[in-house]
């Protein structure tokens, strides 16, 4: 995503492309794993660090994590061509598929996996159900950008998820924790969710970077033109997204490092349904996009927006409802431990599939040996 990958020619791929990538881009998976490890070690070895990081909050999210999320999302949303959003809003197949995947199949799949794989652990099971209800509105923009998905489509789908999150989260929580288990003769769980906390989360973590990105593009293009904006300005701010991602990962894992490292067996149990969930949601969504003929870019966007979850919200809801030391909160904390490396891997899977399953598709990025190659070099799809 850095300026080092700025304007590599799309018509041909030179041999030394990998060498032309920045160090940050070339070893992105390494930096992400290192950030996770650093956060876990900090949280485990520095007494009182978790309390210090959590002392100031934005809504229900720690201030350092909030800063990281905003830094991460702003450059991505500044890249969106807002004048082209009508191209996405008119795609009924994409919108309908996303709504069904995110708000029908996703929560139902997590509910089924939680009960199937954690029948004896009700707290962790409830935590995973909450995770399944929190649809992603933040990190998914990074994964979509790295996989060369459709930026405009991602912006629209994330906005739709945000609206549904405010309107439907509490109702779906009641349904999956009380109504559906009661129908099936299973144990029910009482929980109350703060609609205000969900609204604040959406307004801060999507609203602020969305407005900033829109104003940046509008004013930048008005002052210097689109060519300057996309070829000169965007490559300069591009690395901020990855720096924000790495900072967020370090802070998130530092905040919850002790909880993760002190209960390794419980973490392993929670990880199983999460791994199954990501594989099934991504794979099924990708195949659905192919079946609907959406093309590579929109298919990748559909898959990542369906597979990602808003763990920041899930953790905040679990802590606010059940307490910071609860099993429900631990289940939410384990989420990003599994999601981050898995979705980085799926970025590579997506790009591999693009070149093999979408022959002749103009939205397929050039065949180069790095998953983060084309973030700044995409032209109009």
Buried (B, 14 or more C-beta within 10 A) or exposed (E): BBBBBBEBEEEEBEEEBEEBBBEBBBBBBEBBBBBBBBBBBBBBEBEEBBEBBBEEEBBBBBBBBBBBBBBBBBBBBBBBBBEBBEBBBEBEBBBEBBBEBBBEBBBBBBBBBBBEBBEEBBBBBBBBBBBBBBBBBBBBBBBBBBBBBBBBBBBBBBBBBBEBBBEBBBEBBBBBBBEBBEEEEEEEBEBEBBEEBBBBBBBBBBBBBBEBBBEBBEEBBEEEEEEEBBBEBBBEBBBBBBBBBBBBBBBBBBBBBBBBBEBEEBBEBBBBBBBBBBEBBBBBBBBBBBEBEBBBBBBBBBBBBBBBBBBBBBBBBBBBBBEBEBBBBBBBBBBBBBBBBBBBEBBBBBBEBBBEBBEEBEBBBBEBEBBBBBBBBBEEB
